[in-house]
Amino acid sequence: MSDAAAAKGPPRPVSERLFAAAALIIGLGLVLPVATIIVLALMPAENVWPHLLSTVLPGYVMRTLALMAGVGLITFVTGTGTAWLVTMCRFPLRPLFVWASLLPMAMPGYIVAYAYVDFLSYAGPVQTWLRALMGWKTKADYWFLEIRSLGGAIFVLSMVLYPYVFLTARASFMRQPATQLEVARALGRTPWGAFRAVALPLARPGIAVGVSLALMECLNDIGAAGFFGVRTLTLGVYTTWLNQGNLGGAAQISAVMLLFIFMLLWIERQARRRQSFVLPAQRPRQPDRIRLNGWQRALAVAACGLPILIGFVAPALILMNFAASRLSDALSSTYLSAVYHSLLLAVLAAITAVILGLVLGYANRATQGGMTRRVIRLAATGYAIPGTVLGIGVLIPLAAFDNALDSFLRAHIGISSGLLLSGTVTALVFAYVVRFLAVSFGAIEAGLQKVTPNVAAAARTLGRGPIAAFGDVHLPLLRPALASAALLVFVDCMKELPATLILRPFDFETLATTVFMLASLDQLEESALPALTIVAVGLLPVILLSRTLHEPHITN
């Protein structure tokens, strides 16, 4: 054997090479929508950049930046503050807030927006009660905050997205050793001073990850921003394509959104890299919780309870009140059809994402490096791509394939194939898989890390081939991870709105699009039942996640 061959080591088994090849093909297919947007923006068939730059694009960008800045600031303050309180302080209801702070994650932003607009509007119960109490007759007699505004959008989205920061900040605080905080206290720092000087800088990478995730979800929002009248880049893609029929313009606005996404991804990756060096791998001994007294306890309860009340409890009560008068809608064909379509899409996407995630996860484990791993990592960033961008990126190549196939069949056989992929359920499932494969891949990769390679090696020594060892050893051990991955993808698909609006077939409504359409027509009572259904499904991963929030070993 030559020195070069010896340096490369023994050749990989055929099965592992097949997994690597399959992962490479899958990864390239999943990257296709983003590549399509970039190519179309750089080499457009119809160059509308000058028109966009001189008309709508600057306004879209400024409003998007303002929305993201507001949401980023409020989620940072709310998520970090509540995480510090429940982790390091003693006060009433603290154990309740540990898991209840995750409840707003079950509320899609557009549903909360619909609830609050009706609740706080001129004809809503709050202003009606104020007019009756004060004797006011018209809107000119008093001032009331305008909920349909940029400020309203920032407030509502922040209250449903702060749990992302809460989770990452709390994980960072729990992993900080007691010695560093105790030294700061011994040097005369107050609890607030120790938090600012020691705890917050150490937790900064984890907090940056949470804020980046919240901003990605903010950038993906279309329902809340549209309902509040805030014309962001996401809404610009939707209106440019569906209302104006300008696919090139929609693709070029999507390319601008990709710049935002790449920036957020870079921030998240840098923060994760720093976090791995800042924090110890094992959970250290935690300091005793700070005992709060008097007004401090009341303030802590209010600080932790108000975001939950605003982001989950109040919207849920508003929707339940609406739904109570429309219970007969549960048997209507519109509702049942939307439930069926949502379940169909979510189940198909969850199964597909789990299968593809399993292939990518196993290939990533078996591959030491090279192009395959880079493509896998790139394909797993689809969660950051807004649904509107993804919808355009999926629609263009699928429509091109349908048109090419139809032209070929017409020319050579004399028949028309019609729309085989674009405008069908296939396109929607493909978009869901691209967007949520990262959820499946992450859960499966975490499960694979718990399976020692020695187990599979032992099966190989007993005569099992690589594929047989994979089926007999890895799959049984991965069942919990596969179930979690399927559940998370299923719930995310049930809530997905932007991609569904763009790609759904004609007269094909899901629960999310039904809520969006009814709310757009100000039929909020009719939208309450499908909205509550989405929220109920969204509680499933919250319950699953709350079980993982083990309390640190701190004196209570």
Summary of the structure (lengths in Angstrom):
residues: 556
radius of gyration: 25.6
end to end distance: 64.8
largest distance: 96.2
contacts: 1873
relative contact order: 0.13
helix: 78%
strand: 1%
